[in-house]
Amino acid sequence: MEKVWEFEAGGNIGPRMVADDMVFIGCEDKRLYALDVTSGQLKWKSELGTKVLAFGIVRVNNTVYAFCENGVLFAIDTQTGKIRWQFVPSILSPFVVANETAFIVSRIKKEVGLCAVDTRTGSERWRFTTKEAVFCPAVHDDTVFFATGDKRIYALDVNNGETRWESISKHQDFSRPAIAKGRVLITGDNTLYALDASTGAMIWEVKDAGPIAGTDGPTIVGDHILLPNNLALVDLETGAEKTRLAPGTSQSIDRVEEGIVYTGCTGGTVCARDLTTGELKWYAIVETKPPGYYGWDKSEEFVFAAAPYSQMSFGFTTSRVTKRWYFPEEVGGAIPWVAGEMVVMFPPTLASNKRKVRGYTSSKDPAQQALLEIRDKISDSPEHAAPVALAAFRKGFLTDTGQFAWPEYCCLCLDPAEKRVNLKETIDKFRLLVDGVPYCANCYSNTMKGLRKKEKPGVKIISTNPPVFVFRNERYWAMFMEANRAR
């Protein structure tokens, strides 16, 4: 990746957003900055007089909204930076804009509620008060839906705030609602509810659906809902479970695109699965240090990821050969944002200087470069298929068996394979057994014989469930990935 631009703000960078052709930055200097995403040129900066909150930048059409510490919501022209209006609702959580109205969760003195604000003028249209906290709302047609901490779910008329229906639940912690095919889908704690959008009547419920963040709603995929637990697909009409894409797991659902679901798995891993078959297309371990938090974004062909605690940022392809390359150390651990052909890198979590934001683009196609490097080796490489088995000693049975294809070259020097080594490793009571790792006679002797081994092994197991290997020779690694791409 080639750095195209760098911008230094007047204070440490906090909330940020990349939308279309612009980069918006809230800083500790109490300003909101707007940059051109391609050149990094400053388009404007707006004096707010207070810091923007962590979740506080939202762009809708030609307006960017900024939530601030003193409870003020600013509406700012995206082209000029001019403040159009400001409203003081003492904001508690993110809001939704629809039908030229901002629906804001607010607190005035001891009064909690949902406030509707005209986005053209900043004037209050109506206010609905409740006894407890209001969770993130969702708007569908002329109705706004939301839940409250006193175990209620509401549907209000967006024009005047009148209650259309009220439903009582058993829970106090809710997700944002999602609306589809006459159903209001919402999770209370770990239970998924489907309510009639017209009446609020309960249609069905699914227990142990898995955790869904308050600002997220259930993931709707066609005629089904995709749940975090087991990645189960549930029929939207009946609530019946159709299939489990990843039984025995609980995964955070990041996005669904073109028949692929991208999820966050345990151990700082991002996974891509086929929505129809459940086949694991690829996975990448991003962050190995606890607590395993990581961030990522993707373009059409590449994934850009960050490991904040390991202080690394890198990219890899998701088709043909999974080629990984690293960003410079200055942005190691920075969370990437993809915007067209640009990758915007904000300050890493552990950075000493948090004032700089940088823009990168590809100087050459890493995928094509990787293919050119190994094309000759792949074209005439025979393959040796060897078994692999994963034994779960906690339960005392084999959980998975299959085969890996090892190209018939030494995994260290790429000379013709003459010897084979079987690997085994036990981590957290899961033992992985892998046969057939190839070496030439010389590398085999240097790595496997004698008390003083001259070489470290060419392949090492670092995770057993899921299986993860480390390769010392990158070209052999690329050959291995290509040979097993269809497996």
C-alpha positions as CSV (number, residue, x, y, z in Angstrom):
1,M,0.0,0.0,0.0
2,E,1.2,3.5,-0.8
3,K,0.5,6.5,1.4
4,V,-1.2,9.2,-0.6
5,W,-1.9,11.8,2.1
6,E,-1.5,12.6,5.8
7,F,-3.5,15.1,7.8
8,E,-2.7,16.3,11.4
9,A,-5.7,17.7,13.4
10,G,-5.5,20.3,16.2
11,G,-6.1,17.6,18.9
12,N,-6.3,13.9,19.5
13,I,-8.7,12.3,17.1
14,G,-11.9,10.8,18.6
15,P,-15.1,9.9,16.7
16,R,-14.7,9.4,13.0
17,M,-16.7,8.6,9.9
18,V,-16.0,8.0,6.2
19,A,-19.0,8.6,3.9
20,D,-18.9,8.7,0.1
21,D,-16.1,11.2,-0.7
22,M,-15.5,12.7,2.7
23,V,-13.8,12.0,6.0
24,F,-15.3,13.5,9.2
25,I,-13.3,13.7,12.4
26,G,-14.3,14.9,15.9
27,C,-11.3,16.0,17.9
28,E,-10.4,17.0,21.5
29,D,-9.9,20.6,20.2
30,K,-13.7,20.8,20.1
31,R,-13.8,21.0,16.3
32,L,-15.3,18.8,13.6
33,Y,-13.1,18.4,10.5
34,A,-14.1,17.4,7.0
35,L,-11.4,16.1,4.6
36,D,-11.5,15.0,0.9
37,V,-11.1,11.2,1.0
38,T,-8.9,11.1,-2.1
39,S,-6.5,14.0,-1.4
40,G,-6.7,14.4,2.3
41,Q,-7.3,18.2,1.7
42,L,-9.1,20.0,4.5
43,K,-12.5,21.1,3.2
44,W,-13.7,22.8,6.4
45,K,-13.6,22.7,10.1
46,S,-16.5,23.7,12.4
47,E,-16.1,25.2,15.8
48,L,-18.5,23.3,18.1
49,G,-17.2,24.4,21.5
50,T,-17.5,20.9,22.9
51,K,-16.1,17.4,22.1
52,V,-18.1,15.0,20.0
53,L,-19.3,11.8,21.7
54,A,-17.9,8.4,20.9
55,F,-20.8,7.3,18.8
56,G,-21.5,10.8,17.6
57,I,-21.1,11.4,13.8
58,V,-23.9,10.5,11.4
59,R,-24.2,11.7,7.8
60,V,-27.6,11.8,6.0
61,N,-27.6,13.3,2.5
62,N,-26.1,16.8,2.7
63,T,-26.1,17.1,6.5
64,V,-23.7,15.7,9.0
65,Y,-25.0,15.4,12.6
66,A,-22.6,15.6,15.6
67,F,-23.5,14.5,19.1
68,C,-21.6,16.4,21.7
69,E,-20.7,16.1,25.4
70,N,-22.9,19.0,26.6
71,G,-26.0,17.3,25.2
72,V,-26.2,19.4,22.0
73,L,-27.0,17.9,18.6
74,F,-25.4,19.9,15.8
75,A,-26.7,19.8,12.1
76,I,-23.9,20.9,9.8
77,D,-23.8,21.5,6.0
78,T,-21.5,18.8,4.5
79,Q,-20.2,21.2,1.8
80,T,-19.6,24.4,3.8
81,G,-19.2,23.3,7.4
82,K,-21.9,25.9,8.4
83,I,-23.9,25.0,11.4
84,R,-27.6,24.9,10.3
85,W,-29.1,24.4,13.7
86,Q,-28.5,22.9,17.1
87,F,-30.8,21.1,19.6
88,V,-30.3,20.4,23.3
89,P,-32.0,17.0,24.2
90,S,-29.2,15.7,26.5
91,I,-28.6,12.7,24.2
92,L,-28.1,9.3,25.8
93,S,-27.7,7.1,22.7
94,P,-27.6,7.1,18.9
95,F,-30.5,8.3,16.9
96,V,-32.3,7.7,13.6
97,V,-33.2,10.0,10.7
98,A,-36.2,9.3,8.5
99,N,-39.0,11.2,6.9
100,E,-37.1,14.5,7.5
101,T,-37.2,13.8,11.2
102,A,-34.5,12.9,13.7
103,F,-35.8,10.5,16.4
104,I,-33.6,11.2,19.4
105,V,-33.4,9.3,22.8
106,S,-33.2,12.1,25.3
107,R,-33.4,13.2,28.9
108,I,-34.7,16.6,30.0
109,K,-34.1,16.9,33.8
110,K,-35.5,13.6,35.2
111,E,-37.7,13.0,32.1
112,V,-36.6,10.2,29.8
113,G,-38.2,9.7,26.3
114,L,-38.1,9.8,22.6
115,C,-38.0,13.2,20.9
116,A,-38.8,14.0,17.2
117,V,-36.9,16.9,15.7
118,D,-37.5,18.5,12.3
119,T,-34.2,18.0,10.4
120,R,-34.9,21.1,8.2
121,T,-35.2,23.6,11.1
122,G,-34.1,21.9,14.3
123,S,-37.4,22.5,16.0
124,E,-39.1,19.9,18.2
125,R,-42.2,18.2,16.6
126,W,-43.2,16.1,19.6
127,R,-41.9,14.3,22.6
128,F,-42.9,10.9,24.1
129,T,-41.9,10.3,27.8
130,T,-41.3,7.0,29.6
131,K,-40.3,5.9,33.1
132,E,-37.1,4.1,32.1
133,A,-34.3,4.2,29.5
134,V,-35.3,4.1,25.8
135,F,-33.3,1.8,23.5
136,C,-32.3,2.6,19.9
137,P,-35.4,3.2,17.7
138,A,-36.1,2.1,14.1
139,V,-38.5,3.7,11.6
140,H,-40.6,1.9,9.0
141,D,-43.0,3.7,6.8
142,D,-44.9,6.1,9.1
143,T,-44.2,4.3,12.4
144,V,-41.3,4.4,14.8
145,F,-40.6,1.3,16.9
146,F,-38.5,1.1,20.1
147,A,-38.3,-0.6,23.5
148,T,-37.8,0.7,27.0
149,G,-36.2,-0.5,30.2
150,D,-39.6,-1.0,31.9
151,K,-40.2,-4.1,29.7
152,R,-42.3,-2.4,27.0
153,I,-42.1,-2.2,23.2
154,Y,-43.8,0.8,21.5
155,A,-45.1,1.8,18.1
156,L,-45.7,5.5,17.6
157,D,-47.0,7.6,14.7
158,V,-44.0,9.5,13.3
159,N,-46.1,12.5,12.5
160,N,-47.6,13.3,16.0
161,G,-46.1,10.7,18.4
162,E,-49.4,9.1,19.2
163,T,-49.2,5.5,20.5
164,R,-50.4,3.0,18.0
165,W,-49.7,0.0,20.3
166,E,-47.8,-1.0,23.4
167,S,-46.5,-4.6,24.1
168,I,-45.3,-6.0,27.4
169,S,-42.3,-8.3,27.5
170,K,-40.2,-10.1,30.1
171,H,-37.0,-8.3,29.5
172,Q,-35.2,-5.0,30.3
173,D,-32.4,-5.0,27.7
174,F,-33.2,-4.7,24.0
175,S,-31.7,-4.5,20.6
176,R,-32.8,-2.0,17.9
177,P,-35.9,-3.4,16.1
178,A,-35.8,-4.6,12.6
179,I,-39.0,-4.6,10.5
180,A,-39.8,-7.0,7.6
181,K,-42.9,-8.5,6.0
182,G,-45.3,-7.1,8.7
183,R,-43.1,-8.3,11.6
184,V,-41.2,-6.3,14.2
185,L,-38.2,-8.4,15.1
186,I,-36.4,-7.5,18.4
187,T,-34.3,-9.3,20.9
188,G,-34.8,-8.9,24.7
189,D,-31.7,-10.2,26.4
190,N,-31.1,-13.4,24.4
191,T,-34.7,-14.0,23.2
192,L,-35.8,-13.0,19.7
193,Y,-39.4,-11.8,19.4
194,A,-41.6,-11.4,16.3
195,L,-44.5,-9.0,16.8
196,D,-47.3,-8.0,14.4
197,A,-46.2,-4.6,13.1
198,S,-49.9,-3.4,13.1
199,T,-51.1,-4.6,16.5
200,G,-48.0,-5.5,18.6
201,A,-49.4,-9.0,19.1
202,M,-46.8,-11.7,19.8
203,I,-46.4,-14.1,16.8
204,W,-43.5,-16.2,17.9
205,E,-40.3,-16.2,20.0
206,V,-37.0,-18.0,19.9
207,K,-35.0,-18.4,23.1
208,D,-31.2,-18.5,23.3
209,A,-30.9,-16.6,20.0
210,G,-27.6,-15.0,21.1
211,P,-26.5,-11.5,22.1
212,I,-27.2,-8.6,19.7
213,A,-25.8,-5.2,20.5
214,G,-28.3,-2.5,21.4
215,T,-27.5,-0.3,18.4
216,D,-27.8,-3.3,16.0
217,G,-31.0,-5.1,15.0
218,P,-31.6,-8.7,14.0
219,T,-30.0,-9.7,10.7
220,I,-32.7,-10.4,8.0
221,V,-31.6,-12.5,5.1
222,G,-34.4,-12.9,2.6
223,D,-37.2,-14.9,4.3
224,H,-35.0,-15.7,7.3
225,I,-33.4,-14.2,10.3
226,L,-29.7,-15.1,11.0
227,L,-28.9,-15.5,14.7
228,P,-25.6,-15.2,16.5
229,N,-25.9,-18.6,18.3
230,N,-25.1,-21.5,16.0
231,L,-25.5,-19.0,13.1
232,A,-29.0,-20.4,12.9
233,L,-31.3,-19.4,10.1
234,V,-34.9,-19.0,11.4
235,D,-38.0,-18.7,9.2
236,L,-39.3,-15.2,9.4
237,E,-42.9,-16.3,9.0
238,T,-43.0,-19.1,11.6
239,G,-39.9,-18.8,13.8
240,A,-38.9,-22.4,12.9
241,E,-35.2,-23.1,12.6
242,K,-34.2,-24.0,9.1
243,T,-30.5,-24.9,9.5
244,R,-27.4,-24.1,11.6
245,L,-24.4,-22.8,9.6
246,A,-22.0,-23.1,12.6
247,P,-23.4,-25.5,15.3
248,G,-22.0,-25.1,18.8
249,T,-20.7,-21.5,18.2
250,S,-21.8,-18.0,19.1
251,Q,-20.5,-15.4,16.6
252,S,-21.0,-11.7,16.1
253,I,-22.6,-11.0,12.7
254,D,-20.7,-8.2,11.1
255,R,-22.3,-8.1,7.6
256,V,-24.0,-10.1,4.9
257,E,-23.0,-9.6,1.2
258,E,-23.6,-11.5,-1.9
259,G,-24.5,-14.8,-0.2
260,I,-21.6,-14.6,2.3
261,V,-21.9,-13.9,6.0
262,Y,-18.9,-12.3,7.7
263,T,-18.7,-12.9,11.4
264,G,-16.4,-12.3,14.3
265,C,-15.3,-15.5,16.1
266,T,-13.5,-16.3,19.3
267,G,-9.8,-15.7,19.4
268,G,-9.9,-12.5,17.3
269,T,-10.8,-14.3,14.1
270,V,-12.9,-13.0,11.2
271,C,-14.8,-15.7,9.2
272,A,-16.6,-15.9,5.9
273,R,-19.3,-18.5,5.3
274,D,-21.6,-19.5,2.5
275,L,-25.2,-18.6,3.6
276,T,-26.6,-21.6,1.6
277,T,-24.2,-24.4,2.6
278,G,-22.5,-23.1,5.7
279,E,-19.1,-23.8,4.0
280,L,-16.3,-21.8,5.6
281,K,-14.9,-19.9,2.6
282,W,-12.0,-18.4,4.6
283,Y,-11.0,-17.2,8.0
284,A,-8.2,-15.0,9.3
285,I,-6.8,-14.7,12.8
286,V,-6.5,-11.0,13.2
287,E,-5.7,-10.4,16.9
288,T,-3.9,-12.9,19.1
289,K,-3.6,-10.8,22.2
290,P,-6.4,-10.6,24.8
291,P,-9.1,-9.4,24.9
292,G,-9.1,-10.3,21.2
293,Y,-10.7,-7.1,19.9
294,Y,-10.1,-6.2,16.3
295,G,-11.5,-4.1,13.5
296,W,-11.8,-4.7,9.8
297,D,-13.4,-3.5,6.5
298,K,-13.5,-4.8,3.0
299,S,-13.5,-3.7,-0.6
300,E,-14.5,-5.9,-3.5
301,E,-11.5,-8.2,-3.4
302,F,-9.5,-7.2,-0.3
303,V,-9.9,-7.3,3.4
304,F,-8.2,-4.7,5.6
305,A,-7.8,-5.6,9.3
306,A,-6.3,-4.2,12.4
307,A,-5.0,-5.8,15.6
308,P,-4.9,-2.9,18.1
309,Y,-3.2,-4.7,20.9
310,S,-0.7,-6.5,18.7
311,Q,-0.2,-3.1,17.0
312,M,-0.5,-4.5,13.4
313,S,-2.6,-3.5,10.4
314,F,-2.6,-5.6,7.3
315,G,-4.6,-6.6,4.2
316,F,-5.2,-9.8,2.4
317,T,-7.1,-11.1,-0.6
318,T,-10.1,-13.4,-0.3
319,S,-10.0,-15.0,-3.7
320,R,-7.5,-17.5,-5.2
321,V,-4.4,-16.9,-3.0
322,T,-4.8,-15.3,0.4
323,K,-1.9,-12.9,0.2
324,R,-1.2,-10.8,3.3
325,W,0.8,-7.6,3.4
326,Y,1.4,-5.2,6.3
327,F,0.8,-1.4,6.6
328,P,3.7,0.7,7.9
329,E,4.5,0.6,11.6
330,E,3.2,4.2,12.0
331,V,-0.3,2.9,11.6
332,G,0.1,-0.5,13.2
333,G,-3.1,-1.4,14.9
334,A,-5.1,1.4,13.2
335,I,-8.7,0.5,12.3
336,P,-9.2,0.7,8.5
337,W,-12.1,2.4,6.6
338,V,-12.5,1.5,3.0
339,A,-13.8,4.3,0.6
340,G,-13.7,3.4,-3.1
341,E,-10.0,2.9,-3.9
342,M,-8.8,4.5,-0.7
343,V,-8.1,3.0,2.7
344,V,-8.3,5.6,5.5
345,M,-6.3,4.8,8.6
346,F,-7.1,6.6,11.8
347,P,-4.7,6.6,14.9
348,P,-4.2,3.2,16.5
349,T,-5.6,2.7,20.0
350,L,-2.1,2.5,21.6
351,A,-0.5,5.3,19.5
352,S,1.4,8.1,21.3
353,N,0.3,10.6,18.7
354,K,-3.4,10.4,18.0
355,R,-3.6,13.6,15.8
356,K,-2.8,12.1,12.4
357,V,-5.1,10.4,9.9
358,R,-3.7,8.9,6.7
359,G,-4.9,7.8,3.3
360,Y,-3.5,4.8,1.4
361,T,-4.1,3.3,-2.0
362,S,-2.7,0.2,-3.8
363,S,0.6,0.9,-5.6
364,K,0.2,-2.4,-7.5
365,D,-2.2,-5.3,-7.3
366,P,-1.0,-7.6,-4.5
367,A,-3.2,-10.5,-5.7
368,Q,-1.7,-10.4,-9.2
369,Q,1.8,-10.0,-7.8
370,A,1.3,-13.1,-5.6
371,L,0.0,-15.2,-8.5
372,L,2.9,-14.2,-10.7
373,E,5.4,-15.2,-8.0
374,I,4.1,-18.7,-7.7
375,R,2.4,-19.4,-11.0
376,D,5.3,-21.6,-12.3
377,K,5.4,-23.6,-9.1
378,I,1.7,-24.2,-9.1
379,S,1.3,-25.1,-12.7
380,D,3.5,-28.2,-12.5
381,S,3.2,-29.0,-8.8
382,P,1.9,-32.5,-8.0
383,E,0.0,-32.8,-4.7
384,H,0.2,-35.3,-1.9
385,A,-3.1,-35.7,-0.1
386,A,-2.6,-36.4,3.6
387,P,-5.2,-37.0,6.4
388,V,-5.9,-34.5,9.1
389,A,-7.9,-35.2,12.3
390,L,-9.0,-33.1,15.3
391,A,-9.6,-34.9,18.5
392,A,-11.6,-33.3,21.4
393,F,-10.2,-34.9,24.6
394,R,-12.9,-33.1,26.6
395,K,-15.5,-35.2,25.0
396,G,-13.4,-38.1,23.9
397,F,-14.2,-38.3,20.2
398,L,-13.0,-37.1,16.8
399,T,-14.8,-33.9,15.8
400,D,-13.5,-33.5,12.3
401,T,-11.5,-35.4,9.7
402,G,-10.4,-34.6,6.2
403,Q,-7.3,-34.1,4.1
404,F,-4.8,-31.4,3.3
405,A,-3.0,-31.3,0.0
406,W,0.7,-30.7,0.4
407,P,2.5,-29.6,-2.9
408,E,5.4,-31.9,-3.6
409,Y,8.1,-29.5,-2.7
410,C,10.2,-28.9,0.5
411,C,8.2,-26.5,2.7
412,L,11.5,-24.8,3.6
413,C,13.6,-24.5,0.4
414,L,11.1,-25.6,-2.4
415,D,13.4,-28.4,-3.6
416,P,11.6,-31.7,-4.6
417,A,10.1,-33.4,-1.6
418,E,12.0,-36.5,-0.3
419,K,10.8,-36.9,3.3
420,R,7.5,-36.4,5.1
421,V,6.8,-35.4,8.7
422,N,3.7,-35.8,10.8
423,L,2.6,-33.0,13.0
424,K,0.6,-33.1,16.3
425,E,-0.2,-30.5,18.8
426,T,-2.6,-30.2,21.8
427,I,-4.0,-26.9,22.8
428,D,-6.9,-26.4,25.2
429,K,-7.5,-30.2,25.2
430,F,-7.9,-30.3,21.4
431,R,-5.3,-32.3,19.6
432,L,-4.7,-31.8,15.9
433,L,-3.0,-34.6,13.9
434,V,-1.6,-33.7,10.5
435,D,0.3,-36.1,8.2
436,G,2.6,-35.6,5.3
437,V,4.4,-32.2,5.6
438,P,7.1,-32.4,2.9
439,Y,10.9,-31.8,3.3
440,C,13.9,-32.4,1.1
441,A,16.5,-34.7,2.7
442,N,18.8,-31.8,3.6
443,C,16.2,-29.7,5.4
444,Y,14.7,-32.8,7.0
445,S,18.2,-33.6,8.5
446,N,18.7,-30.0,9.7
447,T,15.3,-29.7,11.4
448,M,14.5,-33.2,12.6
449,K,17.8,-34.9,13.5
450,G,20.3,-34.5,16.3
451,L,20.3,-32.6,19.6
452,R,21.4,-29.4,18.0
453,K,18.9,-28.7,15.2
454,K,20.2,-26.2,12.6
455,E,16.8,-25.1,11.3
456,K,13.4,-24.5,12.8
457,P,10.5,-26.5,11.2
458,G,9.0,-25.1,8.1
459,V,5.4,-25.6,9.3
460,K,4.1,-25.2,12.8
461,I,0.7,-25.6,14.4
462,I,-0.3,-22.6,16.5
463,S,-4.0,-23.3,16.9
464,T,-5.9,-26.6,16.9
465,N,-9.5,-25.5,16.8
466,P,-9.7,-24.1,14.2
467,P,-6.6,-25.5,12.6
468,V,-4.0,-22.7,12.0
469,F,-0.4,-23.2,10.7
470,V,2.6,-20.9,10.5
471,F,4.8,-21.3,7.4
472,R,8.4,-20.0,7.3
473,N,8.5,-20.0,3.5
474,E,5.9,-17.5,2.1
475,R,6.0,-19.0,-1.4
476,Y,5.3,-22.5,-0.1
477,W,2.5,-21.1,2.0
478,A,1.0,-19.5,-1.1
479,M,1.3,-22.8,-3.0
480,F,-0.4,-24.6,0.0
481,M,-3.3,-22.1,0.0
482,E,-3.8,-22.5,-3.7
483,A,-3.7,-26.3,-3.5
484,N,-6.3,-26.3,-0.7
485,R,-8.5,-23.5,-2.0
486,A,-11.3,-25.8,-3.0
487,R,-11.1,-28.0,0.1
